[in-house]
Each structure stands twice: as C-alpha cells, then as structure tokens.
Amino acid sequence: MKVMNENKVARWQILMDRVEGDLLQVQAALANITEKRNNLSDEAAKLNRMKVDYLESFQRGSVEPQLKAKTVFIKDFVQHLEETLVSIAREIEQIDRLRADIKSRYAELLGQFNKYKALKSRATSAFRKEQLSLENKEQDMRNVLRFSEKST
C-alpha cells in the first residue's frame, strides 16, 4: 500500500510537470501574440496620423494652385495608406481570433494543472496518513514487546 501511494504521488507529479511545460509554452505564445498585436496597433495609429496629415495637405493643395500637381501624388499615397490600414485591421482580427484560441487553451491547461495538483495533494496526504499509521503500529508493537518483556 505504501508503494502504491508513493507511485500515485509520483504519477501526479509527472502529469503536473508535463502540463506545466505546456502551460509555459502557451504563456510564451500568448505573450508573443499580444506583443505582435500591440505592435500592429501602434503601426495602425501611426499610419492613421500620417493619413490625417496627408489629407490636410491634400485639402490645402486643392485650394492653392501651385500645389495642384502634388495633390495627385498625395491622393495616391492616402489611398495606399487606407489599403494598408485595412490590411492591418484584418491582421489584427486574425490575431485576436488566434489570441482567443490561445487563451482558451491556456485556461484548459490551467484547469488540468490544478486538477493534477489537487490529486497530488490528496495522494500526498493519503501517503502521509499511511506512513503515520504505520509508524504508530510499529510503536504500538514495540510497546507491546516491551510490556511483554517486563511482564516475564
């Protein structure tokens, strides 16, 4: 029985270690994807500011005759910025879906880890109780032997 409880403790520890390794990988993936999303958001904000600046230049150029030649280039550039922003928005949506999947996997692994941890705790507790019971029985046996030796 003692060996069986020791094996249970070891088994739950092995399973905890495996899940913990997976948890660390998922945490790293989550950190990477969050960083990528933040970088894309920063890039989109920067491009939006550029778009606003160029639209203002475009409006000034359409009023001032000497800047009319530049307005065609500005208009094309603003259109390119808009396409880039749409592309970034799609990429952010994909990242958000991937991030949700990763968070779901993390929650699943965390649940497994906590389950194995609880099972290991129970097995450890049972093992300690068993050890204590065996020690008490041994002590009782020694006491009986001592008593019987004194009686004779």
Order of alpha helices (4+ residues) and beta strands (2+ residues): alpha-alpha
